[in-house]
Amino acid sequence: MTTPLPFSHYYPMVCKPGEYIFTQGQEGNTAYILRRGQIKVTRSSEDGKEVLVKLLNPGEIFGEVVLFQPGGYPGTAQAITECEISPLDEQHFSALLEEPETRQPLIQTLMEKLHYLNTRLFTLMAYDVEERFFRHLEHQYGIKETYSLGITKKDMALAIGTIPETFSRLLSRLTKRNLVRWTEESLWINPRVWDDF
């Protein structure tokens, strides 16, 4: 669970679904805190292969790398749903570190991000695509029977480190086994999936 950051005094910006906050390689001097909605951060290889780095939820900070080193943003941040974000330049970021009420939550959320990336790397290496799918649901949304995800199948494929075609075949197999049902509005998971997980 992400540690919430106190940011009520930072002015929000509203982003529409599909809008880019920044793109990979773009020069910048601003980090952001996600206040509402969901954002995906991706990286692309030289041959155009896109990899999902993280799906961001409210309370998370992103783009902070440009405050500490030159070279532009290392990835692309794009709104999945309508979002509110608070921009933080170096001065604002330093102020957060100096204020006792925000220093600890800020450090904790950065450590949580590092832990997440380490866990994600292990998951990609250690588990097959089916187990990665269910582990992602558990980590990102919690254990439920019905989810309102608000993301596409393509984005879910990116999130679990596979290609859309492979994910579609996985969904087809799971649907035939009556373990999942993905509609435009929701994703249903058979409760026995979690019993066996």
N, C-alpha and C positions, 0 to 999 in steps of 0.2 A: 504494500500500500504506500502511495506517495505521501511524503510529509508535506502538509499544506504550508504555503509561505504567506506571511502577512504582506499584502501588497495593495491594500485598499487606497493608498495615497498615490499610486502610480496610474496615470491616465490610460484607459483601455483603448484599443483599436479593435474594430470589428472586421473579420475576414469572412468572405462568402465561401461556400463549399467549392473546392477546386482551386481556390486562389493560392498563389505562391507567396510565402512570407520572404523567403530567399532561395536562391538556387546555388547549386554546387559550384564553387570557384568564384562566386560573386564577392567582391570586396565589401567589407562592412565593419562597423564598429558598435554593433548593437546586439545584445542578447534579449531574450524574451521570456516572460512567464505566461503560461497558458492559464487563463482564468475560467474559460468555459468552452466546451466543445472537444473535438478530437483532431489531432494533427499527426500526419505521418512524416517521418524523416527518412529519406532514402539516399543511397549513394549509387552512382553509375560507374561502371568500368569503362575503359577506353573503347571497348567493342560494343558499348551501349547496354550491357546487361545491368538491370536495376536490382538492387538489394535493399530490402527494408532494414533500417537500423533500429527504429523504435516507433511504436505507436504511443503518442503522448496523450496523457490525461490531465485534467485540471490540477494545478498546483506544481506542474513540472516546469523546469527551466530548460531552455534550449538555445543553441547558437552562441553559447558563452565562450567557445574556443577563440573567436575573433577578438575577444577582450585581452587575451594573453599572448597570442602569437600571430604574426602576419601570414598572409597566404590565402585569405578569403575563407568563406564557409566551406567546411569539409563535406557537406551534404546539402540536400534540398529539403525544405520544409513546406508542406502543402496541406491546406485545410481539408479535412474529410467532411466535417459538418460545419455549420456556421460557428465561428469561434470568436472569443474575446481574448486578446493578448495584451500584455503590458510590456512596452519596450524598456530596456535597461541599457543605458550607455555605461562607460567605465566609471563615471562619477557616481551614478545611481548604484551600480554594483558594489563599489567600494563603501558606499553609505550603508548598504545592507549588511556588509561584513562588520561595520563599526557599531551598528545598533545591537545591543544585547538581545532584544526580542526577535531579531531576524537572523543573527549570526548562526546560531545552532541549527535552526531549520534549514537554512541555506546549505550549510556544510553537510547536513544529513541527506538532503535531497541529491546533492552531488555524489555522495558516497553510495546512495541507493542506485543511481544511474550506473556507476562503475560496477556495482554488484550485478545489476541486471545484464550488462553487456558481457560480463564474465560467464554468467549463467546461460545466456543465449548462445554464446560460442560453444559451451559444453553441450547444450541441448542439440544444436545443429550437428555436432560430431557424433553424439552418442545414441540418438533416437531416430527411428524411422519416421516417415511423414505422418502416419496416423497418430503416433504417440505425440509428435510435436504439435499436431492440431489440438488435441485435447489438453495438453499441457499449456498451450498458449491461451486457450479459453479460460482455464483455471486461473492462470496468472493475471491475465488482462481484465477478466470480467467476473471471476469467482465461479464457484460451482453452482449451477442453476439447471433447471429443466428447460426454460425458455429464455432466449436472449433477443434483445433488440439491438443488433450490432451497429447498424448505420454505416457499414463498409461493404465494398463490393467483394465478390469472390476473388477477383484479381488481387486486391489488397490483402485479403486473407492469405492467399498463396504466397505473396511477398513476405507476410508476417511470419510464416512458418518455414521460410527458406526453400520454396519450391516454385515450379512454374505453373501457370493457370491450368494447362492441360493435365498435368499430374494431379493437381488438386481436384479437378472435375472428375477424374476417374476415381479418386478416393471417395468423394461425395457419393458417386454412383454406387460404389461397393457398400458404403455405410448405410445408404438409403435402402438398398436391397435387403440388408440385414436388419432393417428397422431400428437402427441405432441413431440416425439423425434424419431431420427433415428441414431443408433450407428453402424458405419462401422469400418473396420480396420484402415481407414485413418482419420476419423473425426466423430464428434458428431454434429448432427443438432438438433436445438431446434426451435419449432414452435414459431414465434414472439408473438403469443397471450398468451403464457405461461408468458412472462414478463409483458404483459398488465394486466394480472390477479394477478400477484404476489404481 
